[in-house]
Structures are given as structure tokens and as C-alpha cells.
Amino acid sequence: MHDLNQVDRRQFLKLAGGSGALMLAVPLSLASEATAPAAATPLLDTNAFVKLSSDGSVEVVCKHLEMGQGAYTAMGVLVAEELDVPLADVTVVEAPNAVVYSHTQWGGVQGTGGSTGLSNSYLQMRAVGASMRQMLLAAAAAKWGVDKASLSTDNGMVVGAGVRASYGELAAAAAQQPVPQPADFALKNPQQFRYIGQKVERLDHGKLDGKAKFTQDLHFDGMLTAVVIHPPRFGAKLSSFDAAAAEAMPGVHKVVAAGQGIAVIADNYWLAHSARKKVKAQWDERGAASFSNEQMMAELSELAKGQGAVAQERGDLAAGFANAATVIEEEFQFPLLAHATMEPMNCVAEVSDGACELWTGAQLPTIDQTLVAKALGINPENIKIHTLIAGGSFGRRGCPGSDYIVEAAQIAATMPKQKIKMVWAREDDMRAGWYRPCSVQRIKVGLDKQGDLIAWQHHIAGPSVIKGTLFEPMMLKNGVDHTSVEGAIGLPYKVANLGIFNTLHNTQIPVQWWRSVGHSHNGYVKEVMIDKAARSAGKDPLQYRLDLLQNPRDINVLKRAAAGIGYGKPKAEGEGIGLAVHFSFESYVAVAVKVKMDGNKVKVTKAYICVDCGLAVNPDVVVAQMQGGMAFGLAMALHSQLTVKNGAIKESNFHNYKVARIRDMPEVEVEVVASAEPPTGVGEPATAVIAPAVANAIADISGNYPTKLPLHG
């Protein structure tokens, strides 16, 4: 794992990003040390990921969108560790859109998602730092006329032969050294780590003092602002509009049809927002959606009663249920949910001379580049994306349709050579899409006379987030959307007869992945039903799980979470304790909660989270992601839902789309399991597991398991 000598050339290049990821890029300057300018001119550019300047400062290029999850810190730590440089000397910047920055597991697609940012970059970025360190050693050896093996590095210095030289002094000479091959160096052993595994200061600076630049902060001289009028119902199309009153307002430059709606372009946001109210639009609603929530859930309920496409099958379900002494059957319902990012969707665009330049928090730059090029009818190579840090995403900025980015480019195309910032208000973001899909699931489990699990049937009905996207050929097979069934297939509990089924529902409502994706539905159903099976069998829910779990890492985190909450000890009056364990994004997470109820109102008083995510590169970031993911999932459990009425979303802002408030947050304790395994995902797993733990705590008090979310509405 840690020694590149154990990885052959083909494997290494695949891990390091493909297409010769250790080739030295052309440096900005090859001046010799003697003639190097005094200013911090970038002299060394290794693999386009790291720049070492003559003052010894190191710039790391992060190929992942920093949206609060700690990508900058992780990439900076990995390079600094192997380069052996003070972390204080490291700054991190976003990568441009380019194939060299492709995700190592996504076949040439540059992007961030699926809690894979660290896992796919772990070897790659360490190797980049290690290769640069070897080049610095080689440069020093050549300069001093000694064997490279006699030299070492010490926190930004090359030492040996009775002399020392800073990395900055050696930068120009190192740039001329050949790039070491994988067989020529080994990565550090864990015992040698200085930064990896330690709590370090985060490198996404500027958020507390306002210096950080989000898309909303961008301002260019002469830049205009656009707001958009979207169709009032999903599927409606623009017929015509009268913008005379709006265009008569001083400072309003243009009102144009763009994308699916109408763009109002003005000197600033408030002027554009005010002018938007004066535009009179006529919509063709003949093909528009007309259904409401009740109809949508009723249709899904009927679909869930059918057979569905087979996602996973083993044993003989019919025989299993025929031999069951007890059969438990439930229907679970989950509503549409918004991502509700703190920074709503926005993008700055400029179109000129067959090219387009974009500034935005791009989560999937390759997809954005492809779809903008298609929309504008220009060469994808002429689409340049400047990725900025984003104020949250939770999957929203990874829209497979690149909706708001394409819309911004189309607006800019109406005024060539003009930078235009397109801004969605919270209301636009809430009502124009895209959403976590609703879902109705029917599950039936069979127990024998001893209460042991012998049959498990789980049918998931809901819209597909993959159908119609560029990901469909890879992720939608034989009628099964992988994201719809993740967390349901691969059941961790021993059962001889199992069937997981999927029925896809066509809808005009645009849906996409939402933090933890299918796990947000399926983790709930799985963990509530196993808990209910235990109580039905008259057995302890913890021991029942431990007897059925097959993976020791599942067992370990569950035991630790239970111990952390005080499972089995006397409870306060009116208090319930609930457990849940779930494997998602290659990480094992268990949550134990204490809950009190006041009538129908639920108050979570304490949550203990145990996570096994392999090697925790920065434990503090892991803790933060567990806390944040839990809060996100708690909102899903307690409050959040979107309702559809006559083909339109009813909610518009946080006054009627409720998220978790400070008063909802329990005391939270996070335990990170020490591990030497490769790092895995931490951004999403806690979201999937908190809601079922709360439901199981409610059942511990009342005996009733909630089958519809949210609990409070």
C-alpha cells in the first residue's frame, strides 16, 4: 500500500491519473540558480499538480472542488508529507478543466463526488510530492558532487555532505532533473508520517475573515448581472413575453429568452430582480406536469407492490417465506428533498469568438464543458472553466445536466464579449430543480420459529437520477439504476433467501444525487426493518445485529457506538436508545442516539458516531464531516420535505422548507477508528445512518417504527 516498488508501471500510472502522470510539464522558467529573479517566480511544475517557487513556497493544484469537505487540506497534506516541506509553506488552488486532472476512477472525467476525492488522490498526490523530493535530492547531489543516497531532506531543506540548501535555492536545478520512475523511490511508511493522521490547520483559508472568493463574490469591471424567470410548472414552455416595462428601467440592458426561461440582464442584482417582476410571460402548459404529491406517492406505492427488475437475488424467496413462522411487511415513503446549499446556484460567463469562459463552483467540469459546448455549438476545447470554492453542494453542483451552468452560458451568448453573472435566488434554487428523488419502498422479511432471519425481499420504486444522463450506459443496467439500490444490495446481514428489486418511475421533476444518494432511503429501510425484526423475535436489537453481521468492521463500529452511548445501562425516564450501522462509500459507520419525546415531538439529546474510514488523513476533517453529515441526515429525519402541487414545488425558502436548526442538534461525539487501510469516503456516510437510529430510538420508547419521513413535517 505504501511502497510504490510493489506497484507495477501500468498500475502506477492508473493510480496516478493515467496518460503519463509523472511526466514533467514545461516549467515557466528554466533560469539557473544564479540568474533566478529575486521574486517568487514559479520554477518547477511537476505533473501540473505542484509548483515550487524560488522562495521555497509550494503551490498545490487541487483537482477537486472545495465545497467545505476539506479537499484543499487533504491534497496539501499529501503533497507536503512526501515532499517533506512545512505545511505553512503550502497554498492550494483549484485546477482548471484539463484531462490531466481527471478523476482516477471515472475514466477521464474530471470531477468531485461520491465521497471519493481523497481515496482516488491518495497515492497520486503522495507520488507527486515524492517525485519532486527525489528531483531536489538529485539536483543537490549534482551540485555538490556527492552520491544522492548520502543526502536527505529536512522540512524544506536538502542536507548532507556538510552543507544545507533550501528547496527554493535548488528549484531551478531540480527542474532540469529527469522525473523518477516508480521503481526509483518508495513512499513513506506510516511510522514516518508527520502530517498524515494528525490534526492540522485547514488550508481552505479566508472563510472566517471574508477573504475567500466564492462565485457570488466575483466582480469584474463592467460585469452585468442576470436573473432568470423559470417556467411556473415543470414541463411548461415559453410561448412569448412582454418586457417593455422592464427594459424601460434605467440600467436594464436586455431581456431575452434563454434556456427554458427568460433572462433579465442589468447593471446589478437588485435592479435585475426588480425588473423581473415587470416582465409579462405567457407559457405553453399543454405538456406541463399537473400532478401533486398525493398522486405521485400513490403511483409509486402501486409500483412498489409489483415485481420490479432484479438488482440482486439469491436462494429461494418463495420457499423462505413459506417456511417462515413470522412475516413482517412494511411500506416506507420518502419525499422529494432540496439540496438547500448555503450559496445558491450562480455562474459568471463570457462568450466570444467561438469560445466560452466560465467562473463557478464546478463539481463536474468535464460534464459542464461537454454540455456547454453542445448548447452553444462550439468546440469543447474552447470552453475554459475557472473553478472557485463553493458554499456547499451536497451533490447539487454535480448536476448531470449542468443546468444552471448551461443556462449562464446561453445568457452570455446573447451579449458576446460581456461578462455576465447569473444569480439564482434561494426561491429559484428551491423551485427550479434539481432534487433528491422521492421513493416508496416495500419490504418483507421472514423469521423462523427461533426468530432468525430466513427471507428478505426489498422493492424500491422511484425516479432514476441516471436515466438520460451521460452516466446511463455505465450505471443503469437491465432496468436497475445502481444509485437507486445502493445500500440495499450487498445486505450485511446473513440471510439465505434474498431479493432486491427496482422499478423506475418516469417523472417531469428533475432529480439527481443528494448527499448519500440511494443510501439516504435504503439505509433507513434496512436498519429500521432489522430492528423491527429483532423486537418481533423478542431479541435485543444490538445482539440481533451482531449475530447476523458478517464483516468484522461493521461489528467493531457497532459495538463501539453502542458502548459510547451507554447501551444496556439504565435509561432516563421517557428516554429511548436507537442504533444503526451502514456501509457506504467504502466506509463503515455506526450511530447510537438517545431520544426523548414530548407527545409526537422528537428531541435527539445525544449521538455517538463511530466511523471506520481507513486511514484518517486529517482526523479533524473526518470528525467535522461526521458531524455535518449527521446534521444533514437529521434534517431529513425531522423536518425536510418538498411538496408538489399541480406540477410545481410549493416551498420556496427556509421559512417553509425546514432544515435542522441549532435547537435540533444533540450533543455529538465522534470516534474515528485507527486503521492502516487506505482512506475511504467520509462526506456522506453519516447522513445515511442517523435517521434510522432516531426511528429505532422512537420504537424503543413507543414500540412504533416511523415509516414516513419527515417525522415532524
N, C-alpha and C positions, 0 to 999 in steps of 0.2 A: 504493500500500500504506500509506504513512504519512500521506497527506494526505486528510482527510475531505472536502475540496472535490471530490475525484474520485469520491465515493460519493454516489449519489442518495438521496433521503429514504427510499424503500422499502427499499433495500439496507441503509442505515444502521440502520434500526430492526430489521431482521432480524439484523444482526450484533450489535446492542446488546441483543438479548434479546426483541424483539417487544413488542407491547402498550404502546407509548409509553415506552420505557426511559429517555428523558431527561426525563420529567415530574418535577417537584419534589414530593416527598412532603410531607405536612403536618409541619412541624417541631414538636419537643416544646415549644419556647418561641420566641415572636417578640418577646421583650423587646428594647427598644432597647439600644444600647451603653451608654447612661448608666445604665440601670436593671438591667443584667445582673448576676446574682448573682456573687459572687467565686468560688464553687465552679465546677468544670469541668462546667457543665450543657451537655448536648448541644444545640446551637443550629441546626445545619444538617444536613439529611438529604437528600442528593441521590441520586435513583434507588434509595433504600433500600440503597445499597451503601457509602456513606461518611458518617461523622458527624464534623464539625469542632466542637470544643468551645472554650469561651471562653479556655482556657489554651493554645490552639494545638495540642492533641493531636488526632490523627486516628485514627479507628477505621474500619477497612475490614472489611466483611462479606464473608466468603468463601463462595461458594455451593457449593464443592466440599469433599468430605470430606478432611480432612488425615489421612493414614494413613501418613505417613513420606515421601511422594513430593515434598514441598515446595510444596504448594498455597498455604499461608499466605504463604510467601516470595514466590512468583510474583505473587499478587494484590496484596500490599502494595507490591512493587516497581513494578508497572504504574501503580498509582494515584499513588504518590509521585513517579514520574518526570514525569508530566504535570501534577500538582498543584504540582510544584516545592516540595517540603517535605522536611525532613530525615527520612531513613528511621528515625532514632532516635525520632522523634515518632509513629511509626506502630505501632499494635497491630492484630491481626487476630482476628476472632471468627467462629464458624460461623454460617451463615444458618439461620433457621427454615425449615420447609417452607412455601413460598409460590410462586405461579406466577411472580412477578417474578424468582425465582432459577432459572428453568428453563434447562436446557442449550440453547444457541442452535442446536444441530444436531439435537436429539432431539424436536422437535415438542411442546413443552410439558411434557416430563418433566424434573424436577429430578434430577440425579444426577452421578456421577463414574465414569468408566470408559473403556476403550478408549484410554487414554493421550491423551485429548482435552481434559483440564481446562484446560491453558494455551492450546491452539490455539483453543478456542471462546470464550475470555475475553480474548484478546489485544487486540482492538480495543475490546471492550466496556468493560473496566476502564480502559484508557487514556482512552477518551472520557469516562468518568465523572470521572476526575481533571482532564481538560482543561476540562470544562464548569464544574466547581467553581472552577477557577482564573479562568475568564472572569468568573464572578459576583463573585469577590473583587475583580477589577480594576474591574468596573463599580461596585461599592459604593464603592471608594476614589475613583474619578473623580467620582461624585456628591457625595461628602462634601467633596472638595477643590475642586470646581467646575472640573475640567480635562477635557481630552479623554482618553478611555480609552487611545487609541493612544499617548499620551505616557508611559504607565506601564508598568512591567514588574514581574516578581516575582524574588525572590532568596532561595531557601532558607527559605520560610515567611514572607516579608515582601513587601509591596507597596511599591515605591519609585518616586519621581518627584516632580515639582513641588517639589523641595527638601525633601520630607518622607518619612518611612517609617512604616509601620504593620504590626503583626503580623497574621497571619491571625486569631488569636483576637480581636483588637480589632475586626476587620471582620466577624466571623462573623454577628452579628445582622442587620446591614445587608445582607450578601450574601444572606441567606435570603429577603429580600424582592425580590431581583432576578429578572427573568424568566430562565428556563433558555435558554441559547443554542441556536440551531438548528445542525445540522451545517455549513451553509454559512457560519456565522459564525466558525468557528475551524478551525485545522489542527493536527494532531498534530505532535509534534517530528520533525525529521529525525534519522536515526541519528547524524549527527555531533554532535547536541546532547545525546545521551544521557549522563546522569550515573550511573544505576544499571543500566539495561538493558544486558546484555552484560558486566557486571562481577561479580566475586566479592564478595558482600555477606554479612553475618551473617544466618543464618536467623531467621525470625520465629515459628517454632513453639517458643516458649520453654518452659522448665520441665521438659524431659525429662531433663536431666542432674542437676538438683537435687531432683527429685521433686515439683515444684510443678504440673506438668501434670496435668490431670484427665482420666483415661480413664473409661470406664463402670465398670470394676472398682473405681475409686477413689471412686465416688459413695457418699455416705451421707446419708440423711435421718433425722431423728428419728422413731423408731417404725417405720422401714423393716424389712420382713421379707425373707428370702431363700428362693428356691425352687430346688430341683434336680429333674431330670426322669429318670424311668425310661423309656427308649425301647424299642420292640419289639426282640426279640433277632435277628430276621431281617427283611429288607426285605419289606414287604407283609403282615406279620403284624398282627393287630388285637387290641385289648384285649378280653378276654371278661369278666374280673372280677378283683377284687383284695381282699386282706385286709390292712388297715392298722392293725389293733387294737394290735399291739405297737409300731408306730412312733408312733401318736397318743398312746400312754400315756407317752411320753417327755416330761419337762418341757421346755417351750419349743417343742414341735412344735404348730403351730396347726391344720394341716389337711393331709390327703392327699386329692387329688382327681384325677379323670380330666381330662386337659387335652390338647388337640391329639391326637396319635397315641399318647400315653403317659400316665404318672401323675406328677403333681407333688407333691413333699413340701415344704410351706411351714413354715419355722421361724424362730427368732429370728436365726440366723446360718448361715453356710455349713457349718461343720463339724458343727453339730447336724443340719442337713438332710441332709448327706451320710451321717452315721451312721444316721439314721433310715431313709434309703432302703434300707439293707441289710436292714431288718426287714420291709419290705413284701413280701408274697407275691402275685405276679401270675400270672394264667392268661391265655394268649394263644391266639387262634384262628389257627393257622398253615396252614389249608387253602389259602389263596391266597398263601402266602408264597413267596418265592424259595427255590429249592433247589439252584441251580447253583453250580459252583465255577469257579475261574479257567480251568482247562483246557477246560471245556466252553464257556465264554464266548469264549475266543480261537479255539477250533475253529470255532464258529459264524461268527465274524467272518471267519475265513480262507476259509470256503466262500463267504460273501457277496462277498468281495473278488475271487473268481475269476469272478464274473458280470459282467454288463454295467454295471448301475447307471444312475442318472439322469444326464443330461448337464449338467455345470456349465459346460463350455467346449469348443468344438470348432472346428477349422479344418483345411483341407487334406483329404487322403485318407489316413487312418491305415493302412488295409489295403494301399494301394499303397506307402506309405512303408516298411512292414515287408517287403513283398515285394521291394523294391529294396535292402534293407539287406544289407550284407556281414557285419555283426556285429549280433546281437541280445542284449541283456543284460536279464535279468529277475530281480527280487528281490521277496521279501515282507518287510515290516517290521512289527514288533509293538511296541506301546506299552501299558504298563499303566495302570490307574487310579492317580491321584495325589491326595493330600490337599493342601489349601492350607497347613495347619500354621502358622497365624498365631501370633505370639508371645502375643497376647491372644486366648484362645478366645472363642467367641460368648457374649454377655451382653446384657442389656437390663433397664432399670428401667421398670415400667409402673404406671399407676394408672387405674382405670376408675371413673367416677362420673357419674350423671345424664345418661346418653346421650352421654358424651364419654370420650375416652381420651387420656392424656398419656404420652409415651414419651421415654426418655433412652437414647440408644445411638449407636454409630458408624454412622450410616445412610448407605449408599453410594447407594441409590436411594430417596430419601424419598417421591417421588410413588408409586412402586410399593408401598412399605411402607404408605403412607397408604391406598391403594386396597384392598389385600388385608386389612389390619387392619379397615377399615370393613366389608368384606364378611363377615369372620369373626365380627364382633361384632354385625352387623346394625344399624349406626348410620351416620349421615351422614358422608361423608369429611371434610366441613368441620369436624367435631368431633374430628378426630384431630390432635393437636398433637405435633410431633416436635422434641425438643431434640437436635441432632446434636453429639456430642462427638468429639474426636480419637480415632483408633483405633490400636491396636497391631498394625498390619498388616492387610492384606485379601487382596491378590493375586487379587481377584475374589470372594472368599468372602462379603463383606458386601454384595455386589451380587446376592444370591440372587434370581432371578426369581420364586421362590415365597415370598419373605420368611419363610422357615421359622421361624427362631428368634424373630423379632420378633412374628410372629403368635402363636407359642406363648406368649411372655411376656404378650401382651395377653389371651389366653384364660385364663391362670392368674390374672392380676389381676382378671378379670371374676368370678372365684369369691369374691373378697373385696372388694367395692366400697369405694371411698374409702380404700384402703390401698395405699401404695406397696410394691411387691414387686420385688426384684432377682432376676431369673432368671439363674443361672450354669451354664454348661456347663463341666465339667472337660475336660481335654485328651482323656480317653478318650471322653467324649460326642461331642466335636467330631470325633474321628477315625472313630468308628463310626456316627454318626447321619446322615452326609452333609454336604455335597454335594461332588462330586469332579470332577476333570478326567476326561473320558471316556477309556476305553481305545480303541484304534484298531488295525486291521490294514489295511495298505495294500499293494497290488500295483502295481509299476511296471515298465514295459517300455520300453526305449529302443533305437532302431535307428541304426546308424552306416553310412555308405557306405565305399567302399574307401579313401578318404583319412582315415577316422576322423571325418569331420564328422557332426554330429547331423542326422538327417533325420526321425526319428519319436520321439514322446514320448507314452506312454499311462500315466495315473496314476489308479488307482481307490482311493477312500478309503471304508472301511466302519467304522461306529461309531455310537454313540448320538448323538442330537441334543440340544444344550443349549437349543435354541429351541422345539422342539415342545411344545405345551401351555402355553406362556407368553404373556404379553401381547405379546411381540415376534414371535410366529409370523407374523402377517399381513405384516409388513414384511421378515422375514429368512429365511423358508422358502418357496421358490417352486419349483413343479414337482418336488417331491421332493428338492430340494437345500437343505441347511442352509448358509447362507453362511459361518457360523463354522467349519463342518467343512472347507470347501475353501479358505478364505483362506490365502494363502501358496503354494497350488498353482496356482490360476488366476492369470493375469497373469504367466506364466513370463517371467523377464527375459532368457532365452537364446533366440537365434534358432533357430527350428525350423519347417519348413514344415508338418508334419503333427502335429497335437496333439489329444489328447482327455483331458479331466479329468472323472471320473465320481464319483458319490457314492451310496452305499447306506446308508440309515439303519436302525439296529438298535434294536428296542424292548427296553427293559430296566426292571426294577423298581428298579435302583440310581439314586438321584437324582444327576444330573450338571449341571454348569454351567461357565461360563467359568473358566479358570485362567490365571494370568499368561502372556500372549501367545496364549492361546486356541488356535485351529487352527494357528497358526504354529508352536506347540511341536512338533506332529507333522510338519507339512508342510515346514517349513524344513529339518528333518533329512533327510527323504526326498529332497527336491530337491537339497540340497547334497552329500549322500553319492553320489547317483547321477551327478551331473555330474562329480564327482571320479573315480568309478569309470569313467565313460565316457572321461575323459581318459587314465587309465592303461591302459585297454584299447586305446586308439588309439595308445599309445606316445608320448603327448604330455605336456608339462608341465602340471600342474593349474592353475597360475596363468595361463599364457599361453592355455590352452584356454578358460578363463572369459573372459579379456579379449577374445579373438577373437569370442566369442558374445554378450557383454553388449551391450545396446543403449542403455542410459541412461548418460550421462557421469558422473552422480553415483554410480551403482553402481561404475563403473570407477575413479573417483577414490578412494573409500573402500577399495576392494580393494587398489589399488596402495599406498596409504599404510599399510594394515595389514601387507601383505607386507614393505614396506621396514622398518617398525618392528620386526618380529620377526627381520629379517635373512634373509629368504627368499633362497635361492640361494647363501648363504655356507656355508662348511664347517660341518657339524654335529658335535656331540659324539658319541662312540661310544654307540650304542643310543638315539639321540635321533631323534624324528620331528617333522616340522612339518606342521600342517594348517591349511587355510584354509576360510572360509565367508563368503558375503556374502548379505544378505537385506534385502528391503524390507518393512517392516511398520509400521503406524500412522503412515504417511506419512514415515517416516524411513529413511535408508539406513545400514546398519551392516555392517561387515566385522570379522571376528575372525581373528587368526592366533595359533596356540598352538604351544608346544614341549611335547613329551610324552616321558616315559621310562617304560619298562615293566619290572616285576620279575615275571617269569612272566606271570600273567594280570592282575596288578595294575597299574593305570594311575595315573601321577602327572603331573599337569599342572604344569610348572615355571614357565611364563611365558605370559601372554596379553596381546596388544596389540589394543586395540579402537579402531577409527576410526568415528566417528559423524557423519553429516550430518543434523542435525535442524532445518535452517533457522537462524534467529537464536536463539542460546542466551541466553535472558533472564538466567539465572544459570548460568554455566558450571560452577560448583562443584556445583550440584544435578545437572546433566547427568552429570558425572563420577560422582557418587555413585550415580545411577540405573543407569549402565552397569555399575558395579562390583557393585551389588546384584542387578541382573537377571542378570548373568553367574553370580554365586554360586547364584542360584535355578536357572538352567539347568544348572549344573554338578552340582547335587544330582540333577536329573532324569537326567543322563547317567550318573553314577557309582553312585547308591545307591537312590533313592526308588522305592518301589512299594507299592501296596496289593494284597493278595490276598483273594479271596473264597472262602469255604468254606461250603458248604451255605447259601448266601444271606446270609451275614454277613461283615463285614470282620474279618479276623484281627488286624491290627495295632491298637495302642491308644495308644501314646505313642512318644517319641523313642528308646526302647530298641530297638524293633523296626520303627519307621518312620524310616529313616535319612535325614538331610539332610546337606548339606555341613558339615563341621567346619573349624576353623581349619587343621588339618593338610592339608586338601584344597585350600586356597586357594593359587593360584600368585602370583607377582609379577604385578601388573596395571598396565598403562599405558594411559591413555585419551587419545586425540587427538580434539578437537572441531573439526570443520571450520568455519572462519569463513564466514559466509553472511549475505546480506541478504534471503533468502527468509523468509516467515512461519514462526513456530515450529511444530514438529510434535511427535509423541509420543516420550517417552524412557523411560517407566516399564517398558515390556515388550520392546522390540526386542532387547536383548542376551540375553534369556532364550531366544529362538528360534534364535540363531545359534551359541552356544558349543558345544552338544552335537555338531553335525555337524563343527565344526572339530576337536574331540577325536577323533571317529571317523576323520576323514581323516588325522590325525596317526598314529593306530594303524596305518592302512593304509600309511602312509609307512614304518613300521618293519617290519610283518609281511606286507603285501600283502593282508590280510584286512579287510573292512569289516563292523563290527558291524551287525546288522540287528534286534537285540532290545535294548531298554533295560529296566533299567539294566545297565551293564557289570559291576558287582560284585554287585549284589543285597544 
